[in-house]
Every structure is written in C-alpha cells, then in structure tokens.
Amino acid sequence: MSPILVFDIETIPDVAGLRRLQGHAAELSDEEVAARAFAARREATGSDFLQHHLHRIVTISCALRDRDSFHVWSLSEPEETEATLIQRFFDGIERYTPQLVSWNGGGFDLPVLHYRGLAHGVSAHRYWDMGEDDRDFKWNNYISRYHTRHLDMMDLLALYQPRASAPLDALAQLLGFPGKLGMDGSLVWQAYLDGRIGEIRDYCETDVVNTYLVYLRFQLLRGQLDRAAHDRECELVRSSLGKLPGKHWPEFLAAWEAA
C-alpha cells in the first residue's frame, strides 16, 4: 500500500508580519498587536479569523499509516523553528510521495503552508510537481482540487459546497469517534501566550487521528475496505495509540470506548 499521511497544523497570529505591515509601535506587546488585528478583522467581516497570510505555524501533527504500522507525531515549537517544521513536512512528501489526507487542508492548512514556505525559502519540489517531472502527476497531483493525491475530506464529503461542510468534531462524534478533547482552534492563541505548547501539540495530534478514522469510514463507504478490514484498521489505531506516551492518548481511547 502507498503510505497515507494525515496532517493538521495549528497557528497563531504572525505578529512580526503584522508589525511590518501595520507599523505598530515597538512598545506594543505581541498580545496587543494581535488584539488590534482581531478587532479590525471583526469590524470588516464579523469574525476575528485572520487571513491566511497572517498566520504563523507552531505545530504540524501527522499520522502515518505505512506497511503494518500506524504512527502519530508532531513537529512543534519550541524544539524547532517554523522554517524547520515546514521544510521537514515537505521533505517527507519528497521522500515518500504519500497519499495526503486532511480536514479542510485545501481551505486552510495548505495555503498557510504555501505562504509560510515562501516566507522561509522552503523547497517543496515533489509537492509542487504538476507533471513537469513525473508525467503521472499531470493527471493526479497534490495541487489540483479534484485530484486525489491530497484528499481534503471536508471538501470532498461536502461535494465542494461550502454550505454542506461539517465540522470535524461533530462528524467524528456522530461516527462514534472521540472528537475534540478539551481544546479547539479558537483557544490556541491564548494557550500559546500561556506557554502551553504541549497542549496545543496534543490537541493537534488528536485531530489527525480523528481525521484518519473518518478517512477509514470513507474508505468503507467507497468500497476500498470491507467491514472486516475497516475494523482491523481501527484496532491497529487503538493498539498503536495505547503504546504512545502522553496523557491525551488514554483520554482519547477512553472517549472512543465510551462513544
């Protein structure tokens, strides 16, 4: 089987970029700079969600299904710089050419990775190939919306209709999976300010596992897995998570058992 790589990112406001673009006084704190950007965005759109190019990545979490194993890990601050996180993510694509799976990756995660990759001078040759070097990529690449090397599960299940999109947390719970545990994207900035990067990483990791479980159910729906194979894959996830360090995995498994 081809490697399957599920990914998710967590972001905070790009305060340095906001300072550069908006000319904030040096004495303003990072929190004050971000608060002004949120307020301006709310006034303009009714939401404080910043535009994609104004985000900075602090965590990239991945779940990899390859051969007979299932692994979950994160590339995060403070161990790595943002440039290193992004380069290592694209290096993995360069090396393995995996099937990419995400939830809203086409709408958020990948555009942010594109902008931040540009900012840091990252190289992502395989990812951006659209047939120039590998002819197979002309017909199936990571970039084109309707190709399948990247499956944005949210986009696909909604048939590319924004009004039909479902939140991952709600859909995962409806399918009998744990959903989110204790945090959501709106809380990441405050958690970062409080120095709780570990909690951000743990939250991101549970999101990629929820996404992979939804992907397995989708593979059952489309006939790529039968019921027995689907159940074996779920059991592999359970047994693999049970061996991982971190208090979030016992909580995740308990929530799954109770669902």
Order of alpha helices (4+ residues) and beta strands (2+ residues): beta-alpha-alpha-beta-beta-alpha-beta-alpha-alpha-alpha-beta-alpha-alpha-alpha-alpha-alpha-alpha
